[in-house]
Amino acid sequence: MGYALDLPTVWALVIAFAVFAYVVMDGFDLGIGILFPSLKPGEERDAAMNSVAPVWDGNETWLVLGGGGLFAAFPLAYAIVMPALYAPIVAMLLGLVFRGVAFEFRWRDPGHRPFWDIAFCAGSLVATFAQGVALGALLQGIPVAGRAYGGGWFDWLTPFSLLSGLGLTTGYALLGATWLVMKTEGSAQAHARRMAKHLGRATVAAIALVSAATPFLDGAYAARWFAFPNVLLTAQVPLLVTIGSVLFFSSLAAGAERRPFLLALALFGLSFVGLGISIFPDVVPGAMTIWQAAAPPASQLFMLVGAAVLIPVILAYTAYAYWVFRGKVGAEGYH
């Protein structure tokens, strides 16, 4: 008997990779916007903006790939999830548009730069918080009636989704602070290092709170985490988070520049693994698996060929861009 490729699982991994790539590459970008009011106007803010100027507008590529992949590979799940999360998703998109406009206009319209600075921060904050709320709403479960969304307009708004929104906002701010530690010098770096210490504590606390609450959302989550023998593997995740947290704070205390950012990314990666443990193989948690929501195999295979070509090209271009603009950045920047 020949081996049959499990296309829904492959596509679930592709979409998960795209979402995590977005978090890695746009998280610090949004985090800088969240931290923007704490930076001194002038050199510090200009250096922060210049540190992401060469790469910021390509980061949403992964968000498009993740959303487009969900629509193409799991159309039924897309049709259920989108109506459930319309409000936070629209808020996220508006925030991303607003911050993008503010990013460009603050350079071209210096007479109104204070306004554009506020807009840049507000757009980043709204986009980040909305992403966290949407994630929390998805994780807590979406009511399904037949093959359609069966809930109300405000079902996404719960204490858990708000906690997720605050947690992601804190985490992105941590990524932004550690990115500035790596990319800037002088007063901007010193300020970013101080912020990273406070935000690191807040992020670890947020991870702990969300992780503690998640098993109580659904009995299936608790079983995936605590049933034997699963627990022998899943217990390694909180252990690694603890080790990563200790290494993170140690690297900050030692004056390291690159390690805090990489370790902050590692904490996000472990959190992402924890999310996968909780929901896989569901695509609509508690209601629908990836196999129930999958598009026809011929369609998934056709799209997979395109993704196999497209994703390496995107990765190569992205890696080249980060390589070209590596190193420290000053206030003179790229504009």
N, C-alpha and C positions, 0 to 999 in steps of 0.2 A: 504494500500500500504506500503510495507516495505521500510526502509530507505536504500538508495544506497550510499555507501561510495564514495566520490569524490576523486578518486585516484590521478589524476593529481595535485589537490590542496595539497593533503597530501605529494606527492613527491616534490612539489615546496617548501613546508615548510621544508622537510628533507634536501634538497639541500641548502636552505637558512641557516639552522642551521649549516650544515657542513662548509659552507663558513665563517660564522661568527665565528665559533669555531676556524677555521684556523687563522682568523685575530686576535682573542684574544690570541691564544697560540703561534703563530709564529710572530706576529707583534712586540712584544718587543724583540724577538730574532734577527730579521732582524734589528730592530732599534739600538741594541747594535753594530751591524756591521757597520751601517751608522755612528755612533758616535765614532767608534774606533780610528780614527786618532786624535781626541781631547783628548783622555786619555793618560796619561803618560806611556811610555814603562816601563814594569816591573810590580810592584805590582798592579797598577790601572787596567792595561789591563788584567793581570792574574785574578784578582778578578772578572772583568766583564765576562770573558770567563767562569770562574768557576760557576758563578751564573746561567748559562743556560746549563752547561755541562750535568747534569743529565736528561734534558728534551728536548733538542733541536731537537734530531734526531727522536722524535716521533710526532712532531708537524705537519709534512707534511702529516700525516695520514688523516687529515681532508681535505686537498687539494685533495688527491687521492679520498676520498669518494665523495666530491663535483663533481669532474670531471667525475668519474665513474658513479655517480648517474645521471648526465646530459646525458651521453651516453646511459645508460640503460633505463631511464624513458622517455627521450625526444630525441630519436635518430635523428629525423628530424632537431630539433634545433641544436643538436651537429654537424650535417653534414653541417649546414649553418654557424654557429658561428666559428668553427675551421678554415676553409679557410680564413675567414675574419680577424682572429687574429693570424694567424700562426707566424708572425714575433715577436710580443711581447711575445707570449706564449713560443716560442723556446728560446727567450732571457731570460725569467724568469727561465725556466728549466735549462739552462746552468749556470745562476747565482747561482741557488740553489746547483747545483752539484759542482761548483767551490768553493763556500764558505764552503760546507761540507768537501771537500778535505783539504782546508786551515785550517779548524777548527782542524782536527786531526794532520796534518803535523806540525803545529806550535809547538805542544808539543813534537813530535818525532824527529823533525829536528831543534833543537835550533840554529844551525849555520846559518840557513837561515830564522830565525824568522821574521826579518823585511819584507822580501818578502811575507811570508805567512800572515802577518798582512795586507799588502796592498791587497792581494788576498781576504782575508776575507771581508774587507771593500768593495772592488769592486764588489764581488759577491753579497753581501747584497744590495748594492745600485742598481745594475742592476736588480736584482730580484724584488725589491720593486717598482722601477720606471716602470718596464714593467707591473707589476700587475695593477698599477694605470692607465697606458696608455690603457691597455686592457679594464678596467672597463669604462673609458671615451669613448672609441670607441664603446663599446656595448651600452652605454647609449645614445650616439648621433644618434644611428640607423644604421642598417646594410641593405644595398640594397639586395633585394631578387628577383630572376628571376625564376618564376615557383616554383620549390622545391629545388633550389640551390642558392648559393651565387652569386649575380649579380654585385659585385663591382670589384675594381682593387686591386693590391697588396699593395698600399700605402694609401688606404682609411682610415685606422686606424690613420693615422698621421695628426692630426688637432690641432689647438690651444686649443680646449677644452680637448682633450685627453692628451695633454702635461700638461695642468693645473691640470688635475686629477692625472697625474703621480707625479707632484711636490707636490700636496696636500697630497697624500698617503705617499710619502717619508717623508714629514714633520711630519705627524701623527705617522708613525712607529718610527721615531726618538724620538718623545715625549714619546711613550710607553717605548722605551728603556731607556730613561733618568729616568722616574718615577719608572721603575723596579729597576734600580740601586740605586735610593733613598731608596727603600724598602729593598734591599738585601745587600747593602754594608755599610761600615762605613768609617770614616776619610776623607781623601782628595778625594777619589773616590765619596763618597756620596755628599760632598760639591760641587764638580764640576758638578755632575749630577743634583743637585738641581738648580744650576745657569742655566744650559742648559735647564732644564724643564721650567723655567720661560720664556725664549726667545722662545722656541719651542711651548709652550702653546699659546703665542700670534700669532705665525705664523700659527699654526693649526686652531685656531678659525677664523683667516682671510681667510684661505684656505676653510674652511667649508662655510663661508659666500659667497665667490666668486663662488664656485661650485654650491651652492644652488641658488644663484641669476641667474646664467647662465642657469641652467637646464630647467626651464619652457619655455625658448625661443628656446629650441632644437626641441620641438614637441608640437603641440597644445593640444594633449592628456595629456601631463604632466601638462600643465597649468590648464586644466580642473580638473584633479584629485586633484590639490592643492587648487585651488581658487574657484571652482564652489560651490554654496550653495546647500545642507548644509555641503558638505565635509569640507569646510574651517573651520567650527566650531571645527572639530577634528584635521585637519592638522595644524592649527595655534598653537596647543599645542607643536608641535615639536620644532620650533624655540624658543618658550618660555622656554621649558625645556633645550635647548642648552644654552640659556642665563643664566639660573639659574645654570646649571652644570658648566659653565665657571667661574662664580663668586665663586662658592664653591671650584673649583679647585685652583684658585689663592689664595683664603683665606687659604686653607689647606697647600699650599706651604709656605705662609708667616708665618703660625703658627708653622712650623717645623714638620708637620705630616710626617709619613713615608709610611703608607699603603694607606691612603686616596687619595693622588695624583694619584697613579696608578689606583685605582678603579674608580675614577672620570674621568680619561682619557679614560678608557674602556667604561664608560657610554657615553662619547661624541661620541665614535666610534659606540656604540649601537644605539644612536639616529640618527646618520648619516645613519646607515644601515636601520633603520626604514624609514627614508626619501627616501632612494633609493627604498625600497619596495613600498612606496606610489606612486612614479613616474612611475614604470614600471609594477606593477601587474595589470592585469593577463597576461601580455605579457611575453614570454620567449625569443623571438627575438623582441625587442622593435619596435613598429610601424609596424610589419610585421606578427607576428604569436603569438597566445595565447598558454597557456599551454595545452589546450584541443586539439588544432589543431596539436600540435607537439608530443602528447603523444603516447607512445607505447601501444600495445593492453592491455586491462584491466587484462587479465590473467597473462601477463608477469609482469605488475606492481605489482599485488598482490603477485605473487611468490617472487619477489625481496623485497617487503615490509616485508614479514615474515623474510627473512634473515637479513634485516636492523634492525628489531625490536629486534633481538638477538644480532647482532654485535655492534650496537651503545652503548647500556648499558655496554657491556664488555669493550669497548674502554674508555668510561667515567669513569668506576670504576678503571681501570688500571691507567688512567691519574690522577685521583684524588688521588690515593694512592701514585703515584710517587711524586706529588707536596707536599703531606703531609709529606712523608719521608724526603724530602730535603727542608723543610720549614726553615725559619729563616735566619740569616745572614750567609754570606759566606766570607771566607778569601782568601788570595792569595794561600794558600796551596791547597784548592779545593779538587776535587775528582779524579784527575789524579795521 
